[in-house]
Amino acid sequence: MSARTGTGLLCLLAAMGAALACEPGKQRARPDVLLITIDTLRADYVHAYGFPLEITPSIDALAARGVLFENAIAAATLTAPAHASIMTSRYVREHSIGSRNGDTRLHGLSTLAETFSEAGYSTAAFISNAVLRRRIGLDRGFETYDDELPSRERNRGNYFERIAEETAGNALEWLALRPAADPVFLWLHLQDPHGPYTPPAEWVGRVGDFPLSIRRPLGTLRANSGRAGIPLYQVLEDEIDPAFYAGRYAEEIQYADHWVGQVIAAVERHGEERGSVILLTADHGESLGESGWFFQHGQSTAPELARVPFVLAAPGLEAARIRGPVSHVDIAPTLIALAGLPELPGARGRALEEEIRNGEVAEDRLIFCDTDGESAAYSPGSWTRVGGSIASDRVGDVMQATRAESIRLTETGKWRPSDLDSRALRGLEEYLEARTPLVAAGPMEPQHIDELRALGYLPPAEEEPEEPDPRAAEAPVSENLSH
Ligand SMILES: [Zn+2]
């Protein structure tokens, strides 16, 4: 495919940093593009973002030579809607997955992968979380969409997942078969920091009991979500010390980071001549005791859930730390621009080249974050949310029926209630007018229904109607927020 469209931006970027040959009229080879999303990785557990222990050497190395955005806000605090925003550059209320997790599908919007595929890239995705299976429609544009999930989650046998070694291993095998001259767009999704926190045996104990400010023993909740206790799906043996769980969480991150490093190195080897664009983020964070919420996500749009790592390295980009704010919706426009491809139609985000050039993002920018029943607007040091109890698919109820509040970051680094931020509230009112109809996900694959049946979550086959109601099969998968 032609490389003409990218020459201008790449020359511009080259002028900002290391020299790249940009002779007018000369066609430029496409860079390889690697997008890494790590599930449930809160920004402040990455060393480059201030975590005291060096548990993320691969991410840190990327940040040291790339651009680190200090205030990156997830579009959602749930897996499927956040990834849909990454792939479409639309906020949650602007795509058909909405704030639902795993039971709605993407419909009618162009995607990042389609853009790369249409430009002649080899495209592949390797995912590790059941709610990202191809039935939710994020497979569009990927020639390979590897969603084989061989492992049962420890405490919820009806959830299937895959550990980093296997997901990354498949990605490495795929990459090894691609000719060096062929540009690739590769999406790697790693699930490991998602609870329950069960790193492989050889990674256990490397961090130990990480000191949290909360040291009192916790009780066990009777549900998979709730306050002031350990959610059922997270319980490990008879452990009740929150520091034990924080330590295991950090070890999962350390394990995932190891495989991140392997894949980054392989992509860089593959695209050596042409250069590589690499962007790493997380779909959302995790509560580790904030406001009494332990070891879960999706329950609100709070900062520990919304703030994610966002690190970008590309040919010609100088190392920098940028305060932000930036969003998941900026990822597709940025990657597409760095590869020199035509813009994604209707993108809500920004290609961040101007921000990178200026070393800063305009302070007046509002970033939106959603979960089921709550929408928020972030600006630097300020978080304003509306909702709290009303399901987001009941259009119109959210603003009228529930609370609104603003919370600001103090000089001591704590979030404290403040006067209502009228600018953020106005922005939210406008944002909440958007309402894309949700589209139900397709039926589950027969083998996935068989998995549930084998585990006793569905009745035996002979009791099923001839055309199984896909919603019956979905129920166990979508019932819990924390995924
Ligand atoms: Zn997730």
Residues whose N, C-alpha, C, O or C-beta is under 5 A from the ligand:
A	BS01	ZN	D39 T40 L78 T79 D283 H483
